[in-house]
Amino acid sequence: MSMGKNKDRKTRKRKRATRQQVADGAVARSGASIQIQRCRFVKWEVSGVVAASSSGSMVVVARRNGRVEVISVKGRSCVVGSLPGGGAPISSLALFRDLVAVGGLDGFIRFYEYRRRVSVKSLDSQGGAIWSLALSPDKQTIAVGCEDGSTKLVEVDELGNFNLRRLFKGATRVTALEWSEDSRFLFSGDSEGGIRKVEVPSGKILETAQLSSRNEDICVWCISYFKDSILTGDSRGIITVWNADMLLAEKEIAMEGLAGDVTSLCVLGNAIFAGAANGGVGLLERSVDGGWVIHRARRAHLGDVRAIVRYGSKDKVMSAGDDSVIAVQSLKSFLSEKSPIVFRPSAAPEEVPVVQFVNGAALALYDDRVEVWQLPFASISGSKPTMLLRLKPGDLGGSLVAASIAPDLGYLVVSGPARMASFQLKLNGTFEARAVYRGLPGIRKASFVSNGTVAAISMTGDSVMIMDMSAQVQKRWKIEDLVEEKSRLPSTYIQKLDVRVDGAALILTSDGSLHFISSTNSKPIVYRKASRTVLISLHPTEDSAAVVTRKTMSIITFNESECKKRIIARIPETAKSSAAGVSFVESCDSWALHGADFALLARASRTQEANPSSKRVRGVDASGVTSIPIEKSSNIIGMGKVHSGVLAVADWPWERVVQSLPPALPRKLFAI
């Protein structure tokens, strides 16, 4: 028995030493010409979820840092975009036609076109902080609940004009709203336990009801319309069933396993899911005789459940809360006591990576700051990275969305949703940052072309520009210069940009076209078959580029007469995340590609296309693709070359969060 214990102790000690070695930047050999340096010194800070909304195959999730994620649930679920936010705390969301309506505690409703990632309208509620939004079933009107007790309606006419009008006014903040199925009636709940039924066309209050308690005020947090009833969840932890016609209380339900405030309700067929402040998710079912079958709630989150919404067209719901976890489960899996599927957070492909690597240094981007780290040389065993700079650039209109550092580490560009700033860096023992300019419009992505020149995409996506560090624009490409069919201009924008040192540029537009502009010819070469492209990267010397879709990585060679495409790798079938970053590694003539849960190297010199019948690496000859081993419990947050022959991979130890989750939660994880 003692020999077995000693063996187990040695095994655990060896595993701890291996994990520490990886965390300190240990180097592993991958092939004969490149080394992989693992980095775990940058902590990825993931904000909790405060609101969510869904419509069809789209789900939007708002986080505490102001970021709004747009998630596609078609096929392989993935984050397909994010909105920069307006800097104010978010309380509620609604998917409105092709727009995302965002309710803020600063009293403004902001409408974003989620495909373009731009704000199209901002309305002052004229009633203080916004606490709730509700979209009518006919998708024509959004109800807005305000701090001063008023409920407003936002309507959009045929010309696209936004109209705001007041429906009625109560005495205290409106914390919950719900429409009837025919969009004729609106139900509201407030922070003092009041419930109202309002006829929308006339604005007349038809019925009122009041929840009461001897010892405390009651807040109505959520309302759901269910056939001929409405259900409310309140701060007592009770779900109340009301007759929808007369607002008469029929039943009060205290569900086992739900503790604290009932914060969210979601109707799914003949059942209702409920979430509470203790992280529990419970289920009610309407029986054939009109009664209610109450199922014991199970804890799915570590903190408050902030939202439960329908997930796709199937019988699934998604719950999210303060612990940043997104969990998906169906009615069948809940009743059979199967664990929900838990999604790891991950960045959208068009976003700036959390960690960028440049000439032996790493740039880490957070919500309110950036950090610059000096990485140790791969040949020095046991050495640790050193922080050179931690910079808070100040108010740039919200959480930071873009950052880039010059190859010689002499300049730094940082941007928020509204403004960008540039800093000159000087090394005096540690880095010192001096602001060069501030106040220019925000950008969605920046990339240094040389030590003193940066390329950027405007926040609206209508132009790209190359400018020096004195903010003088040297080159500019506008979307109207790239799109030949002018009728497509209103719906077309610039998605991606890559610029080479010699001035060559590659631009991806939302109509699925790649525009290659060489250093010697300003007339673009257009490749029009890139409709599903999510990542692009120019070859450093040749007129070719890597183009990545959600399934493959290809090389496109640009020529005036014909553009040729050949597949060099396919994303592994086991990968549950989409591609998030691609770069060329000169020392091994390969392209490095990674997602949240996979990383691989594909040789650029391959001349043969992949054999679809091969089963070794998702249809690609294994001799051309090298998989980089990644722990199942890690999220890759950045990858790039740091030294000659050394590729750095930064990953975030998701296992630390998983290990702290309640035992009832699953260990089955995949990334979106």
N, C-alpha and C positions, 0 to 999 in steps of 0.2 A: 504493500500500500504506500509506504514512504517513497519507494523508488518511482512509483507512478506519479506521486505528488511532485517530486523533484523534477521529473521529466516535464510535467505540465508547467511548472514554474519556469524552467529554462525556455520552454517554447514561448511562454508569454513574454519573457524578458527579451528574447530574440525579436519577437514581433514589435515590441515597444521600441527597440533600438532601430529597427528598420523604418518604422514610422517616423521617428525623430530624424533619421538620416534623410528621408524624403523631404520632411518639412524644412530642413536646413539647406536644401538645394543639392541633394545628392545627384550624381550623374549616372545614367544607365546607357548601355550601348544598344543602338538600334541600327543594324547594318554595319558596314565597314567604314563609312565616311562621315558619319554624323553622330553626335552625342545628344542625349535628351537630358536637360537639366530641370528637375522638378522643383517648383516654388510654391510654398504654402505660407509665406510671411504676410500676404495681403488678405485681410479678412473681408469677405463680401457681406456688406450690410444690406439685408433684405427687410423692407418695411412691411408692416402689417396691413391687411386689407381692411378698408373702411366701408366700401360699397361695391355692388356688382349689379349688372343688368344683362339680359340675354334676349336674343331674337333670332329664331331659326338656327343657323349654324355658326352664329357669332356670339361671343360673350365678351363683355368689357368688365374690367376689374380696376377699381381705384385703390391706390395704396396711400399710406399715411404721408409719404414724402411728396405727394402731389402727382405722381406718375399714374397714368391710365393705360393699362395694357389691353390690347385688342387680341383676342384669342380665337383662332379658327378651330372648330371641332370636326371638320371634315377629315376623314381618314386619320392620318397621324396628327394628333392635336399639337398645336404649336403657337407660340406668340408670334403674330404676323406684323405687329406694329405697336407703337406706343405714342401717346400724346404728351407733349411737354408740360402741360398744365399751366395755370396762371399764377402759381406761387401761394395761393390761399388754400387753407385746409378744405378738403372735399367731404361733403356729407352724403351725396346721393348722385345716381346716374340714371340715364334713360337712353335707349337706342331709338332714335327718331329719324325714320327714313334712312338716308345715307349719312346721318350725322349722329354724333354722340353729344348728348346734353349733359353738362357737368354742373351740379349745384354746389356753390361754395359758401363757406361761412362768412365770406366778405360781402355777401348780399348780391353776387352776380351769378347769372346763368351764362355759361360759355358753351357755344356750339362749335364742335370740331368736325371737319371732314376727315374721317379716320383713314381713308386711303392716302390722302395728301399730307396728313398729319399737321394740318394748319387750322387756325381758328378762323371761322367765317362770320361769327357774330357774338357780341357780348351784350347782355341786357341787365340793367339794374332792376332788381326786384321791387325796389321802392318800398320794401317792407322789412329791411334788415336781413340778418343771416337766413340762409335757405336751409331748411332741415329735412325736406322731403320732396321728391319728384315722382310723378306717376303718369305714364303714357296711356292714353285712352285705347281701348281695344280696336277702334277704327283707325288708329295711328294718325289722327289729325290734330290732336291737342295734347299738351303737356300741362298737368296741374302742378302748381308750385306752392309748397307750404312754407310760410315765413315766420320770423321771430316775433313780429308784432301781432300775430294772430290772424293775419289775412291770408287768403288763398287766392292765387292768381292763376290765370290761364294764358298759355302761350300758343298762338295759332300762326300758321304760315299760309299766306294766300297763294294764288296761282302764279303771281309774279315773283315769289320768293321773299316777300316782305314779312318780317316778324312782327306780330302784334301782341302786346301784353295788356290784359285787362283784369280788373279785380272781380272775383266771383262773390266773395263774402268776407266779413271780418269778424273774428272772435276776440277773446280777451287775452289769450296766451298762445305761445308758439305752437305751430302745427307740426307735429312730429311724424304723422303717418297719413297716407292718402291711398285710396283705392277706388277704381271705377266699377260700375256695374257692367254686365256683359254687353248691353246695348248702348253703352256710352252716354246714357241719358242721366244717370245719377252718379254723384260723387260722394264717397264716405270719407270723413276725416276724423283723426284722433289728435288730442293735444296733450300738453305736458301736465295738465291738472285732471286728467281722467275723463275729459269731455269727448263725446262722440256725436257727430252730426251726419245727417243725410240731406244732401242738397240737390235740387233739380237744376241741372246745368243750363238749359236754355233760358230759364227765367231768373236763375240765381236765388230762388226762394229756398229757405231752410224748411224742410218738410218735417223732420223728426230730430229730436235730441235725446241723449241719454248720458248718464253720469256714473262712472265707477267711483266708489267711495271706500275709504278705510279710516278707521278711528285714529290710527297712530301715525300715518304718513300720507304724503301726497302720492298720487298714482300717475304715472306717465304711460300713455299708450304708444308703444314703440312700433307696432306693425299692424296692418289690417289686410285681410285677404277675403275676396268675394268667392263664395262656394255655393253654386246653384241658388237656392232660395235663402241662403244664410250668409252672414259675414262672421269672420272670426277675428278676434283681437288678441294681441299678446302685450302684456303690460309689465310694469316694474315689480309687481308682486310675485312674478313667476307663474302667472295663471293665464290660461287660454280661455277666453269667454266666447261662447257661441250665441249669436244674436239672430233674431228674425229680421230679415232684410227689409221687410215692408214697414214694420212698426217700430223697429229698433228695441225689441223686448228681449231681455236676457233669457236664454233657454237653458244654458248649462255652463258651469264653470269647471274647468279641468286642470288639475295639478298633476302633471305627468312625472312619474318616477324617473329619476335620472336627470331631470332638468332643474337646475337651481339658479337663483338670481333672476334677473330680468329676462323675459322672453323677447328676443330682439328681432326675430325674423320668422316669416311664414312663407311657404311656397306650396301652391296647389299642383298636384300631379295626378291627373285622372280623377279617381275616386278617393284619393288619399291626400293628406296634408303633412308636409315635413315642417318641423319647428326647431329653431335653434335658440340657445340661451347663453347667459353670461358665464356659465361654468364650462363652456366648450361642448356641451351636450347637444346631440341631434336626436329628436324623437319623431314618432310617426302616429298619426291618427287616420283611421279608416271609417268611412261611412258604411254601416251595415245595411242589409236589405230591408230591415224593418224600420230604418230611419234613425237608429241609434248610432253610437260611436264605439269603435274598437280601439282601445288605447294600448299601444306597444311601448314597452320600457325604452327610455332614451339611452343612447350609448355616447360616451365621450369621444368626440372626434377631433377636438382642438384643445390647445393648452390655455387659451384665453377666450374672450368673448367671441361668439359667432356673430359676425357683422352682416352676413348676407347668405341667403339660400335662394338659388335661381334654377330654372330649368336648364339642362345641359344638352343642347342639340335637340333633334326631333324625336329621339327615343325616350324611353321611360327612365331618364336619369336626372339627378339633381346635383348641383355643385354647391358646396358650402365653403366659406372662407372667413377668416377672422384675424384677430390681433396677432396670432402666432405666425402669420405670413403663409401658412399652409393652405393649399387648395385641395379639397378632397371631393371625389366624385363617387356616387353610388346610385344604384337603381333600387326600385321598390323590391324587386325579387331578391337582390343581394342583402338588403336590410332585413327582410323577413327571414331569410335563411341564415342570418347572423354572420354573413361573410364580411370581411374587412373592406372598407372603401379603398379606392385607388388614390394614392396621394401623389400629387404632382410636385416636382421640384421647381422652384423659380428659375427662369433663365431669360437671357436677353433676346430681343428680336434681332433678326439678321441685319437690319439696316442701322442698328444702334452702334454707338462707339463701345468697344470692348471695355470691360472693367479694368483690365490691365493691358498696357501696350509696352512692347519691348523695343528699345532703341540703343544700339551700340553699348551694350553692357549695363544699361540702366532700365528700370521699369517705371512706368507712369501709371499710377492707380487713380481712378476717378470715383469719387464718392458724391453724395447728394450736395454737400456743402463745402467740399475741399478737394484738393488734389495732393498726392504724395509722390515724391521722386525717390527711388531707391537705387543704390549702387549694388549690382549683383557681383558675387565673387567669381573668379575665373574657375572654369570647370576642373582645371588640373589641381586646384588647391583644395585638398580634402578637409572637411570640417569647418571651413570658413563660412561666415554668416553674412547675409545682406545688411547694408547700412542705409538708414534713412538720411537722405541729403536735404530734403525740403518737405515741409508741410505748409500748404498755402490755402488760406480761405480768401477767395477773391472778392467777397462782399456780395451785395444784392445785385443779381443779374436777372431778376424777374422770376425766380423760382429755383427748383433743383437743377444742378448742372447737367447739361445734356451732351457736351462735347469738350474734348481737350486734346492737345497734341503738343509734342515737345520736339525741338530741332535736333538733328543728328549729332551736333556738337554740344548739346545741352545748353545752348546759349540763350534760347528764347522759349517761351511757353505761351500758348494760346488757350484760353478757357472761355466757354460760352454757356449762358443760361437761355431760357426761352425768349427773353426780350433783348438782352444785351450781351456783347462779348468784350473781352479784355485781353491785352497782350502784356507780357512781362519779360524783362531782360534779367537773366540769371547770371550771377557772378559767384565764384567760389572763393570765399574767405574763411577757410576752415570748414564752414558749412555753406550751403547755398543761400544767397540773399536775392530777393526778388524786388525789382523796381518796375513799377507800372509804366508802360510805354504809351498806351492809349486805352481809353474806355469809351463806352457809350455807343459804339457801332451796333447796328441791328444784330440780333442773335443769329447763329448759324446752327445747322443740324449736324455738320461734320466738318472737321478740319484735318489737313494732312500736310506736313512740311515737305516741300519739293526740294529745298536746299536749306542751308543754315539760316538764311534770312528771308526766305520766301515761303508762303503758305497758300495752299489751295483750300477753298471752302465752298460748301453748298449753302445757299441762303435758307433761312428757316421756312420760307414759303415754297421752296423747291422750284422757283421760276428762273434761277440763274446759278451759275458757278463762277467763281472769280479767283484769280491768283493775285496776291498782294504782298507787298514787302512789309517790314515791321514798322514803318511809319504810316501804315494804313493807306498807302498809295496803290490803287488797283492797276496792275500791269496788263492783265488779260481778263476778258469777261465773255462768257457764252450764255446767251439767253435762250429760254425754251423756244421762243419763236424763230430763232436761228437754226434750230435743230429739227423741228417738226415741219415737214413739207405740206401736209394737209392741214390748212389753217382751221378747218372746222373741228379738228380734234384738240385744238389748243386749250379750251376751257377745262378739259378733263385730263390733260397730260402734264406731268411734272417730272422733275429730275430726281431719280432715286439714289443713284450711286455715282461715285467719281473716283478715278485713280489717275494721278499725274506722275510722270517720270521726271527724272532730273534733267533730261535733255529737252523737256517741254512737251513731249507727247502726252496726250490725254485720252482717257476712255470714259465715256459718259453713258449711263444706262437710264433711259426714260421709261415712264410707266406704261407706254404703249407697246412695250416689249421690243424696243430697238436699242442696239448698241452702236454708239457713234465713236469711231476711232479717228483722232486728229493727230497726225504725225508731226514731228518737229520740223519737217521741211515743207509740208503742205497743209494749209489751213482749211482745205475742203475736207469734210468728214467722209470716211468710208463707213457705210451703214450696213449693219447686219440685222435683219428684221425678224429673226427667228429666236428671240431670247425672251419670250413672254413669261416663262416661269423662273427666270433668273433671280437669285436672292443675293449672290455675292459675285464680285468681279475683282481681278487683280492683273495688272499689266506685267508682262515679262520685262526684266530690267534692261535688256539690250535688244531683243527681237520685237518685230511687229506682230506680236501674238499676246494672248491673255488667257488666264484661267477663268472659266465661267461655271458657276455652281448653281444647280437647281436643287430642289428638295430631295432628289434621288441620285444625281450624277454630278461628276466634275469633268469638264471637257476643256480642250484647248482649241481656241479659235485663232486661225492665222489670217490676218487682214491683208487683202490684196485688192487693187483697183478693179481687176476683172472678176475675181471670185474669192469669197471668204470660205475657208475650209474649216470643218469642225470634226474633232475626233475625241471620243470618250477615253479618259485615262483611269477613271476610278468611279465606283458606285458607293454610295453611303451604305454601310452595313445594315442588313435587315434587322439586326438586333438593336440598332440605335433607335431611341424613342424621341430624340430631339432633332431639330432641323440644324443645318449648317449655320455656323455663327462667325467663322473667320477663315481666311485663306491667304497665304503668302508664299513667295518663292524662296527656296533655300538653295543658294548658288553652289555651296560646297558639295552638294550631292545631286545637283540638277533635278530637284524634285519640288513639288508643290506640297505644302503642309496645309491640311484641312482639319477643322475641328468643329464639333458641336458641344452641347453641354455634357454629353456622356460618351463621346468617341473622339479619337484623333488618329490621323493616318498620314502617311507620306506616299505620294504617287509620282513615279518618274516621268519627267516631262519629255524625255527622249524616246518614249515608246512610239512605235509607228503602226502598231496593230491595234485595231479596235477590240473592245472586250467581247468575249464569247458569252452570249446570253445563257447558254446551257451550263456554263460552269457553276458549281455550287460552293466553291471555296471561299470567295469573298464577294458575295452578291453579284455574280456575273462577271467578275474581273479576275484575270489571271493573277494569282498570288505573287508571281515573280515581279510584277510591276507595282504592287502595293504593299507597303509595310505598315502594319497596325501598331500604334503606340499603346502599350498597356496602361489602362486607366482603372483605378479602383472603382468598384460598382457604387460606392457611397460618396463619390466625389463629383463635383460640378466643375467643368473647365471654364474659367473666366478670362482666359487670354493665352495666346501662343504666338511666338515669333523668334527670330534669330537675335541672339545677344552677343555672341562672339563668332569668329570664323569656325565653322564646323560644329557649332553648339546651338541647339534649338531649345528654348525655354518653354515650359508648359506650366501655367499657373492654374491651380485647381483649388476649389473651396471645399473643405471637409463637411459635406452634408451629413455625414454620419453623426456629428456632434449634436445636430438637431434631432435626428431620428432617435438617438439613444435617450434623449430627454423626453420623448413623447410617451404618453400613457401606454401600458401594456396592451390595451384594447386596440390600439392603432396597428396597422399592418406594417410589414417591412417591404411590401411590394411597392417599389417606387419607379416612376419614370418621369422624364423631363418634358416640359413644354416651353 
